């Protein structure tokens, strides 16, 4: 079992230029890990996530990213990710190369990566203009058995996938409860898997079909209560929808964004300090 | 009931909800579609099966989610499954009756843009992008679209085709043998547009009380044709309005509740 402080886990396993996938769909987004990457000033990262969410808005705005692979880049139910938009529309703080999918394509690409296939397969030819953009990440083909039209999506195999989960047990296995998104596939597709968890327990109280990642798949586990905040951990704390609404104003302008990040991420040493500063510790 | 007694958003949401039949399996987009689908479930369609792309199947939230993966959706779902299965086992396999979508731009053949305004490499406005919409638009047996109508959003030419409606029209979609029939109604803040059965071009099919044909045409970027008979829809029923307002009030209260992370979780 390899339980490490988060700062060490990131220092050992996330390098400049790596492709990294911080997954979790609305739920269990590993914010603490993302903030540690920002504090350690990683550069030229290839960020991969179905829904970039606030965490990639922050990584992009802080200059950590050179490339983004994604399938829906908004603040859900609120509007734009302003830092993502500023990077795409104005190259601030750096130009950002986009590899853009649909959700279904990206799910298939993770599944292919998880299963050791070079590409994933979808029925039919795509009818979206995404296939016409430069370096479009899909190709048309036919089924060799039926002749049916198919769309091929190259596998995604991140250098590092980072997840947040509810529990790690005494031997280092990790339990995920609730909405999964494509996190299991992203985990199995990765060359290196890092996990942050809410808590450590002796053993899980879970159904035998529960989603458990065996310890030997995981390079490091860090115990970070509240590590998904302002996303959520089912059973521990809800999504802070109010913060997602407030982020719209914080991130709209470069200076308010930088002020917020400096105060709440760069100037604190740990996620717990940040939670205390934000007043969310009960 | 006079026009002043309900908002354009409200009559649009109620009109959209009424399009949904009880028992249908519905793939729900975030925002206005989510409000309409849940209103339908709470009123005339209690057995509507709502699927959100986060992996929640048969969810029955008491408040509207802000995102498509709020905990409320998981806690009230029949099943919470991995997201890839939503798109393969359910959507691609043909198990979704209705896809309910919004977008930033729509054209006369109900093709949708949610990707960019301007050109793709150097957009004037970078929009969120495709999400689940292109496959929903392809595979759902039918598609409903809800959008606020203006000449800027109902355009002669899309800047980018994210999701297909009837493509170039006149049977182009049928020629591709798309599994789904395509968009059956576009519900706006003026009324309802439906595709012409042969040309596939969207026509005005219904208006809300007090809305004029000229006003809708002014809010459309192409020369909008009216169907042979244009219905005037009734104002929203007081029970529908009350239900929708309660839903929004519960949602506002839930979304403004401060989150506190318990010290027990922190010290453990």
Interface residues (C-beta under 8 A of the other chain):
Chain A: X25 X26 X27 X50 X51 X70 X71 X72 X73 X74 X76 X77 X78 X80 X81 X84 X85 X88 X89 X100 X101 X102 X103 X104 X107 X108 X110 X111 X122 X123 X124 X126 X127 X128 X129 X130 X133 X134 X178 X179 X180 X181 X182 X184 X185 X198 X199 X200 X225 X226 X229 X230 X232 X234 X236 X237 X238 X239 X240 X241 X242 X243 X244 X245 X272 X275 X280 X281 X282
Chain B: X30 X31 X53 X54 X55 X56 X65 X66 X67 X68 X69 X70 X71 X73 X74 X75 X80 X81 X82 X83 X84 X87 X88 X91 X92 X115 X120 X121 X122 X123 X124 X125 X126 X127 X128 X129 X130 X131 X132 X133 X134 X135 X137 X138 X160 X161 X162 X163 X164 X167 X176 X178 X254 X255 X256 X257 X258 X259 X260 X261 X262 X263 X265 X266 X268
